[in-house]
């Protein structure tokens, strides 16, 4: 079975068949010997994921679809802007379904490593994103920093005050956003995070 066929089952099969297909995508990816045609199909699946997701009516099928996309996500086309799916992922971070939020966290965290490689390993050449320069990475990271802060402000509740660590927070969209923000801080480092905080303060004056 090909990846495309698997996604057809996810989108059209009954609940149990769709669930099994979604969980089987990982095995297909790591056991696949497909050629360029299948790789192109995978990139197209990821590129059109937000639109496809919006057309799904059943909550359980949406969960299956997002889980399957998260497994393929590392194969998306990096010749395009690496943050092209971020608006969709920000929406998924706020979903009431914890499995969907977890998949969104994984996809966002996947981008942070390559985006911050020039910060963590100076002089690395930053060739991972092809045409992406450190300046372009800075712009994406700053936008991510702002959007995550806005989501945290919107989702915060007084009851979260008593939790000192992210891991101890109750399962919630707020915790999911904090997980991504925490990973951003780890990968960027304190100095870089402080610079972004200063930029926000300057623009708010």
C-alpha positions in Angstrom: 0.0 0.0 0.0 1.3 3.5 -0.9 1.2 6.5 1.3 -1.5 8.1 -0.9 -3.7 5.0 -0.7 -3.3 5.1 3.1 -4.5 8.6 3.3 -7.5 7.8 1.1 -8.5 5.2 3.7 -7.9 7.7 6.5 -10.3 10.1 4.8 -12.9 7.7 3.6 -12.8 4.5 5.7 -14.9 3.7 8.7 -13.7 4.7 12.2 -11.6 1.6 13.0 -10.2 1.2 9.5 -9.3 4.9 9.4 -7.6 4.7 12.8 -5.5 1.7 11.8 -4.4 3.4 8.6 -3.3 6.5 10.5 -1.2 4.5 12.9 0.2 2.5 10.0 1.7 5.4 8.2 4.9 5.4 10.3 5.6 1.8 9.2 5.0 2.7 5.6 7.4 5.7 5.8 10.3 3.9 7.4 9.8 0.7 5.4 9.1 2.4 2.1 11.3 2.0 -1.0 9.2 4.4 -3.0 10.7 6.5 -5.7 10.5 10.2 -6.5 6.8 9.8 -7.4 5.8 8.8 -3.9 8.0 11.5 -2.4 6.2 14.1 -4.5 2.9 12.7 -3.3 4.0 13.0 0.3 5.0 16.7 -0.2 1.7 17.4 -1.9 -0.2 15.8 1.0 1.6 18.0 3.5 1.2 21.2 1.4 -2.6 20.7 1.1 -3.1 19.4 4.7 -4.8 22.6 6.1 -7.4 22.6 3.3 -8.0 18.9 3.5 -8.3 19.1 7.3 -10.9 21.9 7.0 -13.1 19.6 4.8 -13.2 16.8 7.4 -16.4 16.8 9.5 -15.8 14.0 12.0 -13.6 14.7 15.0 -12.1 11.2 15.1 -11.2 11.4 11.4 -9.5 14.8 12.0 -7.5 13.2 14.7 -6.4 10.4 12.5 -5.5 12.8 9.7 -3.4 15.1 11.9 -1.5 12.2 13.5 -0.7 10.8 10.0 0.5 14.2 8.7 2.7 14.7 11.8 4.5 11.4 10.9 5.2 12.7 7.3 5.9 16.3 8.3 9.7 16.0 8.3 9.5 15.3 4.6 7.9 18.6 3.6 9.4 20.7 0.9 12.0 23.0 2.4 12.4 25.0 -0.8 9.3 26.8 0.3 8.9 28.8 3.5 9.4 26.4 6.4 6.7 28.2 8.4 4.0 27.9 5.8 2.0 25.6 8.0 2.4 27.5 11.2 -1.0 29.3 11.2 -2.6 25.8 10.9 -0.4 24.4 13.7 -1.3 27.3 16.0 -4.9 26.5 15.5 -4.2 22.8 16.3 -2.4 23.8 19.5 -5.7 25.1 20.8 -7.8 22.1 19.9 -9.7 20.3 22.7 -8.3 16.9 21.5 -5.0 16.2 23.2 -3.8 13.9 20.5 -4.2 16.6 17.9 -2.4 19.1 20.1 0.5 16.6 20.7 0.9 16.1 17.0 1.0 19.9 16.5 3.7 20.2 19.2 5.8 17.6 17.5 5.5 19.3 14.1 6.5 22.7 15.5 9.3 21.3 17.6 10.6 19.6 14.4 11.1 23.0 12.8 12.9 24.5 15.7 16.1 22.5 15.4 16.9 23.5 11.9 15.8 27.1 12.4 18.1 27.5 15.4 21.1 25.5 14.1 23.0 28.7 13.2 22.5 30.0 16.8 23.6 26.7 18.4 26.4 25.9 15.9 27.9 29.1 14.6 29.5 28.8 11.2 27.6 25.7 10.3 26.8 27.1 6.9 23.0 27.0 7.5 22.5 24.9 4.4 19.7 22.8 5.8 17.0 25.1 4.4 18.6 25.7 1.1 17.9 29.3 0.4 17.0 30.3 3.9 19.5 32.7 5.5 20.1 33.4 9.2 18.2 36.7 8.8 15.2 34.9 7.4 15.4 32.4 10.3 15.5 35.3 12.7 12.2 36.7 11.2 10.5 33.3 11.5 11.7 32.8 15.1 10.6 36.3 16.1 7.2 35.7 14.6 6.9 32.4 16.4 8.0 34.0 19.6 5.2 36.7 19.3 2.5 34.3 18.3 3.3 31.8 21.1 3.3 34.7 23.6 -0.1 35.9 22.3 -1.5 32.4 22.6 -0.1 32.0 26.2 -1.8 35.3 27.2 -5.1 34.3 25.6 -5.1 30.8 27.2 -3.7 31.6 30.6 -5.9 31.0 33.6 -5.3 32.0 37.3 -5.3 28.3 38.3 -2.0 27.8 36.4 -0.2 30.1 38.9 0.4 27.2 41.3 2.4 25.1 38.8 6.1 25.7 38.7 7.0 23.3 35.9 5.5 22.8 32.5 5.3 19.0 33.0 3.2 19.5 36.1 0.6 21.7 34.3 -2.8 20.0 33.7 -3.4 18.7 30.2 -4.7 21.7 28.2 -4.0 23.9 25.2 -2.0 26.2 27.5 0.3 23.4 28.4 0.8 22.5 24.7 1.8 26.0 23.8 4.1 26.2 26.8 5.8 23.0 25.6 6.6 24.6 22.3 7.6 27.9 23.9 9.9 25.9 26.3 11.5 24.1 23.4 12.0 27.5 21.6 13.8 28.8 24.7 16.0 25.7 24.9 17.0 25.8 21.3 17.5 29.6 21.1 19.3 30.0 24.4 18.8 32.7 27.0 20.7 35.5 25.2 18.7 35.1 22.0 15.4 34.9 23.9 16.3 38.1 25.8 17.0 39.9 22.5 13.5 39.0 21.2 12.0 40.2 24.5 13.8 43.5 24.1 12.6 43.8 20.5 9.0 43.4 21.7 9.5 46.1 24.3 11.0 48.5 21.8 8.1 48.1 19.4 5.5 48.5 22.1 6.9 51.9 23.2 
